[in-house]
Amino acid sequence: DSKYGTIGNYLACYDMKVKGHFESIEKAHRGHGVRKGILPKESFIYRRQSDSFICPEGEELKRRNF
């Protein structure tokens, strides 16, 4: 079912520290791009000095617990 591979479900599983059994978010949304609110990783800029990423809007991404 394609609805299981939504960004909301991925984030909910991540926040609950649950490993979901569905394909990767990149594979699930390949070809959907910005239309579905998921940007390709090439859209983000890595800053080595702060070990952070900058989104296309110019904001620094907040790091979650890894």
C-alpha positions in Angstrom: 0.0 0.0 0.0 1.6 3.3 -1.1 0.1 5.3 1.8 2.4 3.6 4.3 5.4 5.2 2.7 4.4 8.7 3.7 6.8 11.2 5.3 4.4 11.3 8.4 4.7 7.5 8.8 8.5 7.6 8.5 8.8 10.3 11.0 6.4 8.7 13.4 8.4 5.4 13.3 11.6 7.3 13.7 10.3 9.3 16.7 9.0 6.1 18.4 12.3 4.3 17.6 10.4 1.7 15.6 12.0 0.1 12.5 9.3 0.2 9.8 9.1 -2.6 7.2 8.6 -0.5 4.1 10.9 0.7 1.3 13.3 3.6 1.8 11.8 7.1 1.7 14.0 7.9 -1.3 12.8 4.9 -3.2 9.1 5.4 -2.2 9.1 9.0 -3.3 11.4 8.7 -6.3 10.0 11.0 -9.1 7.6 12.8 -6.7 10.2 15.3 -5.6 8.9 18.7 -4.4 5.4 17.8 -5.4 5.2 15.6 -2.3 7.2 17.9 -0.1 10.4 15.8 -0.2 13.4 17.5 -1.7 16.3 15.5 -3.2 19.4 15.4 -1.1 21.2 17.5 -3.8 19.0 20.5 -2.7 20.8 20.7 0.6 24.3 22.3 1.2 26.6 20.7 3.7 28.7 23.0 6.0 31.8 21.2 7.2 32.7 23.8 9.9 29.4 23.3 11.7 28.7 19.7 10.5 25.2 20.8 9.4 23.1 21.1 6.4 21.4 24.2 4.9 18.0 23.8 3.2 17.0 25.5 0.0 15.3 28.2 2.0 18.6 29.1 3.7 17.7 27.6 7.1 20.1 25.3 9.1 18.6 21.9 9.6 18.1 20.8 13.2 19.8 17.6 14.0 17.8 14.8 15.6 19.2 12.1 17.8 21.0 9.5 15.7 
